Amino acid sequence: MILLLHNRYRTLGGEERVVEELARILPERLGEPVEVFERDSARLSRGAAARGLLRGGLDPDEVAQAVRRTGARVVHAHNLLPSLGWRALEAARDAGARTVLTLHQYRLVCAVGTCLDATGSDCVRCHGRNTRPGIRHGCRGSLPDAVVYAAALARNSARLVASADVLTAVSPFTLQRLHELGAPLDGREVHVVANPVSPAELHADPATGTYAICSARLAHDKGVDVAIEACAAASVPLVVTGHGPDEEALRTLAARLGVDVRFAGRVPDAELAQLRAGAALAIVPSRFAETFGLSAAEAMAAGLPVVASDVGALGDLLPPEDRAPMGDAAALAALVRARWGDAAAGQRNAARITEHASPDAVARALGALYDAPTHR
């Protein structure tokens, strides 16, 4: 039995999708049952969240009971803040389980986990146990929240790492950034295991595609404005999926530039697959140092050429010739023109993502880590 441990975010995102996908693929490929133990930040009061952060977790006995009830031999943890923390991993160990912790983001040091400051710019001011810059720059939005997170990370991150028998990171870049941030990883081996990316239900035919597609939250850090400017310069239509606080500003930008942009909103997976299937290429214009680049990876799996910002883990997914300097709409437009309808590039992308992030590849890698001897 594998027990997946996760604290759901108030705003659901990529990590929830990864946990759901692992719960689906691991039983099929490892021949072993999987159960998910989750808590939900949306159900926590601010006071309870603060207590969980500062104490290193709430009610760890519930995790121990779940291990004993299910007979789990491995507890694979994902996000543990604010309510699970290192105490959940220690409880799992005490109940007899091997503990695996996947580092999806930078929250061993960064209070928001993304290395984005309040202006939406990349930020590496916090380092190691010095998390005070997060207070000065208001990274959590309120002073009390910022103080709690800064104190909790400085106090508990090393204990959290020490409570894991195995550490994984979702990309080489994520691991590199964590070391640069002074995360408490010295002397620990961290295995890079990609997030699972399932084969696309519908494969694109880029040569017949009629638009570019950009799938992202509509916020400054995702750079959708750069995609709109690039498509205006390249004179190609754009479909944007997703929602967020910048939608009105992006609509205004598209109207001012006179570019054909369809804002499709947040769409179901089946509709997103259809939109990708009809595209000539995908654009991933992030300003954020992506830890994995799920939107790019899913477009690659669909057989689309992908052009992207040269930032974060996008450099782990895409070759240099498909990346433009972050925020450079002119350079991105040149890539859009060069890769428009390039079916061969789409085939190369599909092969690359299958090799590195297919469910089979991810399950094999995790299975080996689950089965390895435990040394404490």
Residue, then its C-alpha position, 0 to 999 in steps of 0.5 A: m500500500i502506498l499512502l499519498l499525503h497532501n495538503r490541498y491549497r486554497t486555490l487548486g492547481g498543478e500539485e492537486r492534479v499530480v496527486e490525482e494522477l499518481a493515485r490513478i497510475l501507480p496501482e496500474r503500473l506498480g500492482e499495489p493499491v494507493e490511498v490518498f490522505e488529504r487535508d484542505s487549506a480552505r477548511l482551516s481557519r487562519g488561527a489553525a493554519a498559523r498553529g500548524l505552521l509554527r508547530g510543524g503540523l496538526d494532529p499527526d496521530e491521524v496520519a499514524q492511524a492511516v498508516r496502521r489502518t491501510g498497512a502502508r509501507v510507503v507514505h509519499a508526501h507532496n505539499l505539507l503546509p500548513s496542517l501536516g508538516w514534519r510531524a506527519l512524516e515523523a508519525a508515518r515513520d513511527a508507524g512503520a512507513r518509509t517516507v518520500l517527500t516531493l519538492h514541487q516548489y520552493r517553500l523550504v525557503c520561500a513563503v509563497g513557494t514561487c520565488l515571486d515578490a509582491t510585484g510579480s517579479d522573480c525574487v531570491r532575497c530569502h536564503g536559508r533560515n534568513t526568511r526576514p525579507g519575506i516580512r519586509h516585502g509583504c510576500r504573504g499579503s498581510l504582516p501577521d501571515a508573513v511573520v508566521y510563515a517566516a518564523a515557521l520556515a526558519r524553524n521547521s524546514a530542516r526538520l521537514v527534510a530530515s523527516a523524509d527518507v527519500l527526497t525528490a524534485v520535479s525538475p533539475f531547475t527546481l533542485q538547482r534553485l533550492h540549492e541557490l536559496g540555501a534550502p537545508l539539503d546539504g548532504r542529502e541526495v535528491h532524485v529528480v522525478a518528473n510530474p507524470v504527463s499522460p499521452a494526449e487524448l487528441h493529437a495535434d496536426p500542427a501543419t493544419g492548425t489555425y491559431a496559437i494557444c496559450s494556457a495559463r492563469l491570467a496574471h502578470d507572472k504568466g506573461v500572457d501579455v507577452a504572448i499577445e504582443a508576440c502574436a500581434a507582431a507575428s500576425v497570427p491569431l491566439v486562443v487563451t485559456g484560463h482566468g485570473p485577475d488580469e483578464e480585463a487588462l489583457r482584453t484591452l491590450a489585445a483590442r489596442l493592438g488589433v490582434d485576434v485573441r479569443f479568451a476561452g476562459r477556464v475550460p474542461d480538460a476535454e475542451l482544452a484537448q480539442l483546442r490544442a488539437g486545432a492549434a499550430l503551436a503553443i506559447v508558454p511566456s512565463r515570467f515565473a521560474e516554473t518548477f516543472g512547466l506543466s502547460a508546456a509538457e501537456a502541449m508537447a504530449a499533444g504533439l505541438p511545437v512549443v515556444a517559451s520564455d527561457v526561464g525556470a524549468l522550461g529550459d529542462l523541457l525545451p531546446p534553446e532554439d525554442r526559447a526566447p528571453m523572458g519578456d521579449a515579445a519581438a524574440l518570441a514573435a520570431l520563434v512563433r513565425a519559425r515554429w508555426g505549424d512545424a509538425a516535426a518539432g511537435q513529434r520531437n516534443a512528444a517523444r521527449i516528454t514520453e521519455h522523461a515524464s510518461p506515466d510508465a517512466v514516472a512509475r518506474a522511477l518512483g517504484a525504485l525509490y519506494d523499494a530501496p532499502t531505508h537507512r536512518 
